[in-house]
Amino acid sequence: MRKIGVYVDTSVFGGTQDEEFSEASQRFFNQVRAGTLNTL
């Protein structure tokens, strides 16, 4: 499997603390940790 580089803006990190974006941000980081991040 080919590794990819991902640029993550600080708003993604901040989104973990924001009720509106928390679920999506946590899902992103969980996929990164698990190595299952889906790419286009």
N, C-alpha and C positions, 0 to 999 in steps of 0.2 A: 504494500500500500504506500502511496506517495504521501509524504508529509506536506502540509500547506502552511503558509504563514497567514496569520490573521491579525489585522489591526483592530484593536478594541479601544474605542474612544472612552474617555473618563465617564461619559454619561451612562455607559453600560454598567460600570462599577457602581455609580450613584443610583442606578435603577434598582439595585438590590435593596436599597433603603426606602424606595418610593412605592407606596401601595399600588399605584397604577401600573408600574412596570416591574414590580418585584417578581412575579411569576415567570415572565419571559426571561428576565435577567438570570434568575436562579436556574432555569432550565438550560440556558446557554452554558453557564459555568459547570453545571452537572455533566453536560455532554462533553465539554472540554476535558474535565477530570476523568471521565469514563473512556475517553478516546472514541466516542461515537458521534461526534459532531458531523451532521449531514451537510454536505456542500453541494452547490449547484454545478 
